[in-house]
Amino acid sequence: MTGNIAVTPERRTDLAKPTLSSQRKLLICVFLLIATLGPDLLCSSAYSSQQSEDPRTLAPGVPVDQEIAGGQSQIWQVFLSSGDYLRLSVDRKRINIVAELFAPGQSRQSGDKPLLSTADGNALTSHQGVSVFSYIAESSGSYRLEINASNKEPAPKRYTMKIEEQRPATPEDKIRVAAERAEFEGVRTRDSVTMEGRRQTIAHYERSLALWRELGDRKSELRLLQRLINHYHLLGDIQVALGYAGKGIEIAQALEKRYDEANLNAMLGNIYQDLGNNQQALDAFSQARETFASSSSRMGEATAIENIGISYHLLGDPQRAIGYFHQAAATFSSMRHKSMECKSFNDLAAAYLKLGDLEKALDFQNRALALAREIGDVMIVARTL
């Protein structure tokens, strides 16, 4: 029987969580990493140096809707005075691109390090794929913004970007930039498998959380609470994780952030299941399902349905669990999400085995193994075998 699954903010795609504690904790780390960075988690070698001829100027408040081909780089320039605050948004629109900001006179071709890069986790990225930069200029001049499209993109696609704010920095802007930098440091260390590394990540996130609260930015507070819940859960600090989840749900409801509310309920379900409180886990996953549905998140709803099935199985009702697993598998299949469909097949095999139906158990296990080999998922193949 594989374990429960939850949708995360980052990034959070990549949602299965095995029952065994060690496997669950490893996968949460991996999925949290992918959920936050999403398509930006790509090697620089995946991008070519083919560039547009002349830099174009990006003006404050004027949105840009641009087409870019795979392997192409487009160059933009932003004029800043020393002490200016810049806030820039880039909407990837389902294309694998990396955005990088360079100081005046610098570029990637010259081997210079960017001031900010989505590939390095220097931008806040929502689950819809919108990345946001914040920067306070240290010198006056023309800053270079490079947009690089992955060579793996089969056809030209569009992205949009906009300078949301550009003005002399205020004291609040400096706090905001400090809050984002602390969060970025947490992003860089969050995949650590050591206790010390995880505590460092928590320290960065706690620092960021305190600064966002100082600014009264409840949306950012909500985001940091979700990051922290996952890491406290990994460390086994369950009471802290539960407290943050309750606070997060309260904020999500106040802000009418239905997706985040659903995600937090799914996190609660994970925690309760680890504690062996399977009825509370079932209640939390059921609430998550309802809320994901109201926010039109098919993936979130399907993973919640899968988790409901797991909860019924653990409560000793595999027959009822089977109905939920079939429903989840059908949705994952319609979405062409083969890794999650594979997980549903594994769970169906376990449920039928529990009922003593060896023929159906073997059938679904073989289906899971075939899918796992098709997508080249070594971990799933190993678990299935």
Secondary structure as GFF3:
##gff-version 3
##sequence-region A 1 385
A	DSSP	alpha_helix	21	37	.	.	.	ID=ss1
A	DSSP	three_ten_helix	38	40	.	.	.	ID=ss2
A	DSSP	three_ten_helix	44	46	.	.	.	ID=ss3
A	DSSP	beta_strand	50	51	.	.	.	ID=ss4
A	DSSP	beta_strand	56	57	.	.	.	ID=ss5
A	DSSP	beta_strand	64	68	.	.	.	ID=ss6
A	DSSP	beta_strand	72	80	.	.	.	ID=ss7
A	DSSP	beta_strand	84	91	.	.	.	ID=ss8
A	DSSP	beta_strand	97	102	.	.	.	ID=ss9
A	DSSP	beta_strand	116	117	.	.	.	ID=ss10
A	DSSP	three_ten_helix	118	120	.	.	.	ID=ss11
A	DSSP	beta_strand	124	125	.	.	.	ID=ss12
A	DSSP	beta_strand	130	136	.	.	.	ID=ss13
A	DSSP	beta_strand	141	149	.	.	.	ID=ss14
A	DSSP	beta_strand	157	168	.	.	.	ID=ss15
A	DSSP	alpha_helix	171	189	.	.	.	ID=ss16
A	DSSP	alpha_helix	195	215	.	.	.	ID=ss17
A	DSSP	alpha_helix	218	235	.	.	.	ID=ss18
A	DSSP	alpha_helix	238	255	.	.	.	ID=ss19
A	DSSP	alpha_helix	258	274	.	.	.	ID=ss20
A	DSSP	alpha_helix	278	294	.	.	.	ID=ss21
A	DSSP	alpha_helix	298	314	.	.	.	ID=ss22
A	DSSP	alpha_helix	318	334	.	.	.	ID=ss23
A	DSSP	alpha_helix	338	355	.	.	.	ID=ss24
A	DSSP	alpha_helix	358	375	.	.	.	ID=ss25
A	DSSP	alpha_helix	378	384	.	.	.	ID=ss26
###
